[in-house]
Amino acid sequence: MQAQQKEDSTKIQNWNYHYQLTAIKQGHLAFRAAYSGENSLINTSEKALLSVTSTLYLGRRLWKGAIIYLDGEIAGGSGISSTKGVAGFPNGETFRIGDPSPTLYIARGFIMQDIALKNSRYENNEPGSNSLAGKRPSSRITISAGKFAISDFYDNNKYAHDPRVQFLNWSLMSNAAWDYPANTRGYTSGIVVEIIKPGWAIRLSGVVVPKMANGPKMDWKINKAHSETLEFEKSWSINQLPGTVRLLGFHSLSQAPTYKHTLTEVKMGDSSSLDVYTGDREWKKYGGLKYGFGLNAEQDFTNDIGMFFRSSWNDGRTATWSYTEIDRSSSIGVNIKGKQWKRADDNIGIAGVINGISPDHQAFLKAGLYGFIIGDGNLNYGKEGIFEFYYCAQLANSLWATIDYQFINNPAYNKDRGPVNVFAVRAHIEF
């Protein structure tokens, strides 16, 4: 995390704990809407709604190279319009959950094992959330197994990855067309194997997927339902200024039906699969394949200014199953540190995103049908465009405050609705 507290990385920690709390109030102004459907963003003004997450991170060293991590989390509150109506949803700290009451759950519980490779040097490891201080081999194989967020390992970007201190929009947290396997709250279970060398890394994982679209329960019929992700990462330095590129590919099998097949059934009077798309029941028919790719790059241009870029694509034939209803996405942005105005720990972020969906997905929504997060009952298709600006100020050693503005054009890919102006304030505590 960008806001991570400074600790001594030279000592060896046998255990540590960290804590974070993030509270976001977000609302939007009234906007034009020719019509609305079951999943539409409410077009009248929505006053600021509150979402809160609170996490306790625990880490314990077990044996040589092995650490166990256990994170308890409480989440509550609500996103605007019950977290529906925009594919690139504007609050990355809220979920599509009907009950806004605070709920306690185990977010992560996994073991990480490092295996040093031949002739490896040992370097200081930075302490932090799910990271113990100590010596770690610079060339290693790392195996992580248990429950975690797949985004803990993949698609990292130092300027656009953490909605607790960076951009809030879902399509700026990760490669937006990566339908990354997770339950409603963003977690899955499985194994990740990483080969890490100075300057490059390769990651491969196999994890479980939800039983239902964006559902809370995972499908443990792993011979029929599973997801694999492969990533190659390469880092460099230009005039002592760091840069990194990451190439990602994914493949998932689930109970997801195909848009074309469902449209054919609906025309014949069979609507039995429609509530599978909305996440209201299991389909109990396997073979739903989704695959895609992502590119993620970052580069510092000065000590105070850095840029990032992402572009991702998936085949868009089957129902979105885990993340959000985006089949193509590109984003670009800049981060500016506050050193020039004597606020070295402050950050400004500015980014733009273009999201799209496949022709099959367009036809599905045009027919008045619904996914789990978007659907206006009709569709005049246009790409969803998002602009986001934030200013994050460090007010004290463990306290950050952010103001955030987002402009959303064609929400849920619909030219007949919007544009929407979204405003938010965020408080983040971490120690």
PLY file of the C-alpha trace (Angstrom):
ply
format ascii 1.0
element vertex 431
property float x
property float y
property float z
element edge 430
property int vertex1
property int vertex2
end_header
0.00 0.00 0.00
1.13 3.50 -0.80
0.32 4.67 2.74
2.33 1.96 4.50
4.01 3.02 7.74
7.82 3.14 7.89
9.37 0.39 10.00
12.84 -1.05 10.46
13.38 -3.54 7.63
16.79 -4.66 8.95
15.46 -6.53 11.98
13.82 -9.96 11.75
10.19 -9.97 12.82
8.79 -13.25 14.09
5.33 -11.73 14.00
3.61 -8.42 13.37
0.21 -6.82 13.18
-1.19 -3.91 11.23
-4.56 -2.22 11.18
-6.45 -0.12 8.67
-9.80 1.67 8.60
-11.20 3.36 5.51
-14.41 5.39 5.46
-15.83 6.87 2.24
-18.81 9.16 1.76
-19.90 9.39 -1.86
-22.83 10.87 -3.75
-23.77 12.19 -7.18
-25.77 15.01 -8.76
-29.00 14.51 -10.68
-28.53 13.65 -14.35
-30.51 13.14 -17.56
-32.09 9.71 -18.09
-34.47 8.87 -20.95
-35.46 5.70 -19.07
-34.33 3.52 -16.16
-34.29 -0.19 -15.41
-33.77 -2.55 -12.49
-29.99 -2.03 -12.40
-29.88 1.63 -13.35
-28.00 4.29 -11.44
-30.62 6.44 -9.71
-30.88 9.60 -11.82
-32.03 11.88 -9.02
-29.41 13.33 -6.71
-28.06 10.83 -4.19
-26.74 12.29 -0.99
-23.42 11.06 0.30
-23.61 7.40 1.33
-21.10 5.91 3.77
-19.02 2.77 3.29
-16.53 1.49 5.88
-13.91 -1.26 5.90
-11.73 -2.17 8.87
-8.96 -4.78 8.68
-6.61 -6.37 11.21
-3.57 -7.98 9.57
-1.66 -10.67 11.50
1.57 -12.35 10.40
3.58 -15.11 12.12
6.86 -16.70 11.05
6.65 -20.53 11.14
9.91 -22.09 9.94
12.68 -21.11 7.57
11.13 -19.15 4.71
7.53 -19.78 5.84
4.99 -17.27 7.18
1.28 -17.57 7.91
-1.00 -14.56 7.43
-4.49 -14.15 8.86
-6.65 -11.07 8.24
-9.97 -10.30 9.91
-12.15 -7.70 8.27
-15.35 -5.79 8.97
-17.19 -4.13 6.08
-20.44 -2.19 6.05
-22.32 0.63 4.43
-23.52 1.02 0.89
-22.42 2.26 -2.50
-24.54 4.69 -4.50
-27.63 3.06 -6.06
-26.94 -0.17 -4.14
-23.67 -0.60 -6.06
-25.37 -0.84 -9.45
-25.67 1.23 -12.60
-22.04 1.80 -13.64
-19.67 -0.87 -14.96
-16.65 1.09 -13.73
-18.22 1.60 -10.32
-16.92 4.70 -8.51
-16.22 3.21 -5.04
-13.62 0.44 -4.81
-14.28 -0.11 -1.10
-17.89 -1.23 -1.40
-19.47 -4.43 -2.68
-22.70 -5.54 -4.35
-24.26 -6.65 -1.06
-27.87 -5.85 -0.18
-27.46 -5.65 3.62
-25.37 -2.59 4.60
-24.93 -3.78 8.22
-21.28 -4.19 9.31
-20.20 -7.82 8.90
-17.15 -9.57 10.35
-15.39 -12.19 8.21
-11.98 -13.76 7.57
-10.60 -12.00 4.51
-7.32 -13.91 4.20
-5.73 -16.97 5.72
-2.75 -18.33 3.79
0.77 -19.70 4.15
3.64 -18.28 2.10
6.82 -20.31 1.59
10.04 -18.92 0.06
12.52 -21.32 -1.55
15.87 -19.71 -2.28
17.39 -20.31 -5.70
21.09 -21.02 -6.29
23.51 -18.12 -5.73
20.74 -15.91 -4.35
21.56 -12.80 -2.33
19.56 -12.02 0.80
17.93 -8.59 0.94
15.94 -6.68 3.53
12.20 -7.20 3.19
10.01 -4.19 3.89
7.57 -4.78 6.76
3.90 -3.95 6.36
0.45 -5.44 5.99
0.97 -9.15 5.19
4.73 -8.60 5.12
7.23 -9.38 7.87
10.59 -7.63 8.15
13.59 -9.86 7.65
15.99 -11.25 5.09
14.49 -12.59 1.88
16.27 -14.21 -1.08
16.41 -11.96 -4.15
16.10 -15.05 -6.37
13.41 -17.39 -5.13
10.35 -19.49 -5.72
7.45 -18.35 -3.54
4.42 -20.59 -3.00
1.29 -19.12 -1.38
-1.69 -21.33 -0.53
-4.97 -20.63 1.23
-7.53 -17.81 1.09
-6.51 -14.44 -0.34
-7.37 -11.81 -2.92
-5.87 -12.76 -6.29
-5.09 -9.05 -6.77
-2.67 -9.33 -3.82
-0.27 -11.03 -6.21
-1.24 -9.87 -9.72
-1.66 -6.66 -11.69
0.11 -4.49 -9.14
0.69 -0.84 -10.01
2.18 1.64 -7.56
-0.06 4.44 -8.86
-3.40 2.68 -9.43
-4.16 -0.38 -7.32
-5.31 0.63 -3.84
-8.72 2.37 -3.44
-7.91 3.15 0.20
-5.35 5.82 -0.72
-5.37 6.02 -4.55
-8.06 6.04 -7.26
-11.51 4.92 -6.13
-12.93 3.64 -9.42
-13.15 -0.12 -9.95
-11.70 0.15 -13.44
-8.56 1.83 -12.05
-7.89 -0.78 -9.35
-7.02 -3.56 -11.78
-7.17 -4.50 -15.44
-10.92 -3.95 -15.72
-11.61 -6.66 -18.32
-9.86 -9.24 -16.11
-12.86 -11.03 -14.61
-10.66 -11.97 -11.71
-11.93 -14.90 -9.63
-13.40 -13.79 -6.31
-16.46 -13.94 -4.11
-18.66 -10.87 -3.62
-16.13 -9.30 -1.24
-13.14 -9.94 -3.51
-11.53 -13.11 -2.09
-10.85 -16.62 -3.35
-8.87 -19.74 -2.37
-6.13 -21.64 -4.14
-2.41 -21.58 -4.82
-0.02 -19.05 -6.37
3.51 -19.96 -7.49
5.97 -17.16 -8.23
9.48 -17.27 -9.69
11.14 -14.02 -8.68
14.51 -12.83 -9.93
16.16 -9.39 -9.86
14.39 -7.41 -12.59
11.70 -9.91 -13.51
9.08 -12.32 -12.17
6.63 -14.97 -13.40
3.43 -15.90 -11.55
1.00 -18.77 -12.10
-2.08 -19.57 -10.03
-5.03 -21.90 -9.82
-8.02 -20.83 -7.71
-11.72 -21.49 -7.22
-14.55 -19.40 -8.71
-18.00 -18.48 -7.32
-21.00 -20.81 -7.58
-23.12 -17.90 -8.77
-22.32 -14.68 -10.61
-20.58 -12.36 -8.12
-21.83 -14.68 -5.37
-20.57 -15.17 -1.81
-20.01 -18.96 -2.00
-17.24 -20.61 -3.96
-17.60 -23.62 -6.25
-15.44 -26.48 -4.96
-16.06 -28.77 -7.94
-12.58 -27.87 -9.09
-12.60 -30.45 -11.88
-15.38 -28.39 -13.51
-14.94 -24.86 -12.17
-11.58 -23.12 -11.73
-9.49 -20.18 -12.89
-5.85 -19.88 -13.91
-3.84 -16.67 -14.21
-0.35 -16.20 -15.66
1.66 -12.99 -15.40
5.10 -11.93 -16.58
6.66 -8.85 -14.95
9.74 -6.97 -16.14
11.31 -3.98 -14.35
13.96 -1.52 -15.50
15.52 1.83 -14.72
15.95 4.84 -17.04
18.29 7.47 -15.63
17.75 5.85 -12.22
13.97 6.27 -12.60
12.08 2.96 -12.26
9.58 1.46 -14.66
7.70 -1.84 -14.87
5.53 -3.69 -17.36
3.25 -6.63 -16.60
1.59 -8.96 -19.11
-1.34 -11.01 -17.80
-3.49 -13.79 -19.22
-6.39 -15.63 -17.59
-8.65 -18.60 -18.27
-11.78 -19.45 -16.25
-14.36 -22.24 -16.28
-17.63 -21.80 -14.39
-21.40 -22.20 -14.60
-21.65 -19.02 -16.68
-24.11 -19.28 -19.62
-23.44 -17.60 -22.98
-25.23 -14.43 -24.06
-26.11 -15.83 -27.51
-27.61 -19.04 -26.14
-29.69 -17.16 -23.59
-31.01 -14.71 -26.20
-32.04 -17.64 -28.41
-33.84 -19.26 -25.47
-35.62 -16.01 -24.56
-36.90 -15.63 -28.13
-38.33 -19.15 -27.83
-40.06 -18.25 -24.55
-37.54 -19.80 -22.15
-36.25 -17.32 -19.53
-34.94 -19.91 -17.06
-31.31 -18.75 -17.26
-31.88 -15.00 -16.72
-31.49 -15.01 -12.93
-28.12 -16.76 -13.37
-26.73 -13.52 -14.87
-28.00 -11.47 -11.95
-26.39 -13.79 -9.40
-29.68 -14.97 -7.91
-29.17 -18.70 -8.42
-26.82 -21.41 -9.63
-27.08 -22.60 -13.21
-25.77 -26.11 -12.41
-24.52 -26.37 -15.98
-20.77 -26.22 -16.40
-18.54 -25.38 -19.33
-18.76 -21.58 -19.26
-15.38 -20.42 -20.60
-13.95 -16.92 -20.30
-10.41 -15.91 -21.21
-8.57 -12.65 -21.69
-5.40 -10.59 -21.50
-4.09 -7.48 -19.80
-1.19 -5.06 -20.13
-0.09 -2.92 -17.19
2.80 -0.43 -17.22
4.20 2.29 -14.99
7.10 4.70 -15.40
8.56 7.48 -13.26
9.56 10.57 -15.25
10.93 12.56 -12.31
11.24 11.86 -8.61
7.80 13.48 -8.17
5.86 12.54 -11.33
4.95 9.10 -12.59
2.51 7.71 -15.14
0.66 4.44 -15.63
-1.24 2.69 -18.40
-3.50 -0.37 -18.55
-5.32 -2.12 -21.39
-7.32 -5.34 -21.12
-9.67 -7.55 -23.14
-11.78 -10.65 -22.64
-13.77 -12.71 -25.14
-17.11 -11.44 -23.80
-19.13 -14.52 -24.81
-20.21 -15.74 -21.36
-21.73 -13.94 -18.40
-19.43 -11.83 -16.27
-18.87 -14.05 -13.25
-16.78 -12.30 -10.61
-15.61 -8.71 -11.06
-17.63 -6.28 -13.17
-19.30 -6.10 -16.59
-16.37 -4.83 -18.65
-15.03 -6.73 -21.67
-12.57 -4.13 -23.02
-10.84 -1.35 -21.10
-7.98 1.12 -21.43
-6.80 3.62 -18.83
-4.01 6.15 -18.47
-3.08 8.40 -15.59
-0.51 10.44 -13.74
0.56 10.73 -10.10
2.10 13.95 -8.78
3.73 14.11 -5.36
3.31 17.26 -3.30
6.97 18.13 -2.84
6.63 21.20 -5.10
4.13 22.78 -2.67
5.97 21.55 0.43
3.62 18.61 1.03
5.97 15.76 0.11
3.67 13.03 1.44
0.58 14.26 -0.44
-0.44 12.87 -3.82
-2.55 14.05 -6.74
-3.97 11.45 -9.10
-5.52 12.16 -12.51
-6.76 9.39 -14.81
-9.07 8.59 -17.71
-10.72 5.27 -18.58
-12.62 3.95 -21.60
-14.67 0.77 -20.97
-16.57 -1.35 -23.49
-18.43 -4.64 -23.88
-18.56 -7.32 -26.57
-21.22 -7.38 -29.32
-22.88 -10.40 -27.63
-23.01 -8.50 -24.33
-24.44 -5.43 -26.09
-27.22 -7.49 -27.69
-28.08 -9.01 -24.30
-28.55 -5.59 -22.68
-30.30 -4.16 -25.76
-32.91 -6.90 -25.36
-33.77 -5.47 -21.93
-31.94 -8.16 -19.95
-29.76 -7.73 -16.88
-26.39 -8.65 -15.45
-25.52 -8.42 -11.75
-24.40 -4.78 -11.86
-25.78 -3.08 -15.01
-28.90 -3.10 -17.18
-31.27 -0.21 -17.95
-33.99 -2.23 -19.70
-32.71 -0.98 -23.06
-29.40 0.12 -24.54
-28.24 2.86 -26.88
-24.66 1.66 -26.87
-21.72 3.96 -26.28
-18.41 3.32 -24.57
-18.35 4.18 -20.89
-15.90 7.02 -20.29
-14.59 7.91 -16.83
-12.39 10.74 -15.60
-11.14 10.73 -12.00
-9.22 13.28 -9.95
-8.18 12.92 -6.32
-6.03 14.73 -3.80
-4.79 12.59 -0.90
-3.23 14.49 2.01
-1.33 12.96 4.89
-2.67 14.82 7.92
-0.79 12.88 10.60
1.57 9.93 10.90
-1.26 7.40 10.50
-4.05 9.49 8.98
-4.84 10.36 5.34
-7.77 12.34 3.93
-8.86 12.48 0.29
-11.22 14.50 -1.86
-12.30 12.76 -5.07
-14.26 13.73 -8.20
-15.39 11.44 -11.03
-17.10 12.32 -14.31
-18.87 9.34 -15.90
-20.10 9.51 -19.48
-22.52 6.88 -20.82
-22.94 5.06 -17.49
-23.50 1.34 -18.13
-22.65 2.01 -21.83
-25.90 3.90 -22.40
-25.95 7.12 -24.43
-29.52 7.73 -23.21
-28.33 8.30 -19.63
-25.87 10.68 -18.01
-23.31 12.11 -17.81
-22.90 11.76 -14.05
-20.86 13.88 -11.62
-19.74 11.90 -8.55
-18.10 13.40 -5.46
-16.47 11.68 -2.50
-14.43 12.26 0.64
-12.31 9.51 2.16
-10.57 9.03 5.50
-7.92 6.35 5.94
-6.17 5.27 9.15
-3.30 2.80 9.11
-0.71 1.67 11.64
0 1
1 2
2 3
3 4
4 5
5 6
6 7
7 8
8 9
9 10
10 11
11 12
12 13
13 14
14 15
15 16
16 17
17 18
18 19
19 20
20 21
21 22
22 23
23 24
24 25
25 26
26 27
27 28
28 29
29 30
30 31
31 32
32 33
33 34
34 35
35 36
36 37
37 38
38 39
39 40
40 41
41 42
42 43
43 44
44 45
45 46
46 47
47 48
48 49
49 50
50 51
51 52
52 53
53 54
54 55
55 56
56 57
57 58
58 59
59 60
60 61
61 62
62 63
63 64
64 65
65 66
66 67
67 68
68 69
69 70
70 71
71 72
72 73
73 74
74 75
75 76
76 77
77 78
78 79
79 80
80 81
81 82
82 83
83 84
84 85
85 86
86 87
87 88
88 89
89 90
90 91
91 92
92 93
93 94
94 95
95 96
96 97
97 98
98 99
99 100
100 101
101 102
102 103
103 104
104 105
105 106
106 107
107 108
108 109
109 110
110 111
111 112
112 113
113 114
114 115
115 116
116 117
117 118
118 119
119 120
120 121
121 122
122 123
123 124
124 125
125 126
126 127
127 128
128 129
129 130
130 131
131 132
132 133
133 134
134 135
135 136
136 137
137 138
138 139
139 140
140 141
141 142
142 143
143 144
144 145
145 146
146 147
147 148
148 149
149 150
150 151
151 152
152 153
153 154
154 155
155 156
156 157
157 158
158 159
159 160
160 161
161 162
162 163
163 164
164 165
165 166
166 167
167 168
168 169
169 170
170 171
171 172
172 173
173 174
174 175
175 176
176 177
177 178
178 179
179 180
180 181
181 182
182 183
183 184
184 185
185 186
186 187
187 188
188 189
189 190
190 191
191 192
192 193
193 194
194 195
195 196
196 197
197 198
198 199
199 200
200 201
201 202
202 203
203 204
204 205
205 206
206 207
207 208
208 209
209 210
210 211
211 212
212 213
213 214
214 215
215 216
216 217
217 218
218 219
219 220
220 221
221 222
222 223
223 224
224 225
225 226
226 227
227 228
228 229
229 230
230 231
231 232
232 233
233 234
234 235
235 236
236 237
237 238
238 239
239 240
240 241
241 242
242 243
243 244
244 245
245 246
246 247
247 248
248 249
249 250
250 251
251 252
252 253
253 254
254 255
255 256
256 257
257 258
258 259
259 260
260 261
261 262
262 263
263 264
264 265
265 266
266 267
267 268
268 269
269 270
270 271
271 272
272 273
273 274
274 275
275 276
276 277
277 278
278 279
279 280
280 281
281 282
282 283
283 284
284 285
285 286
286 287
287 288
288 289
289 290
290 291
291 292
292 293
293 294
294 295
295 296
296 297
297 298
298 299
299 300
300 301
301 302
302 303
303 304
304 305
305 306
306 307
307 308
308 309
309 310
310 311
311 312
312 313
313 314
314 315
315 316
316 317
317 318
318 319
319 320
320 321
321 322
322 323
323 324
324 325
325 326
326 327
327 328
328 329
329 330
330 331
331 332
332 333
333 334
334 335
335 336
336 337
337 338
338 339
339 340
340 341
341 342
342 343
343 344
344 345
345 346
346 347
347 348
348 349
349 350
350 351
351 352
352 353
353 354
354 355
355 356
356 357
357 358
358 359
359 360
360 361
361 362
362 363
363 364
364 365
365 366
366 367
367 368
368 369
369 370
370 371
371 372
372 373
373 374
374 375
375 376
376 377
377 378
378 379
379 380
380 381
381 382
382 383
383 384
384 385
385 386
386 387
387 388
388 389
389 390
390 391
391 392
392 393
393 394
394 395
395 396
396 397
397 398
398 399
399 400
400 401
401 402
402 403
403 404
404 405
405 406
406 407
407 408
408 409
409 410
410 411
411 412
412 413
413 414
414 415
415 416
416 417
417 418
418 419
419 420
420 421
421 422
422 423
423 424
424 425
425 426
426 427
427 428
428 429
429 430
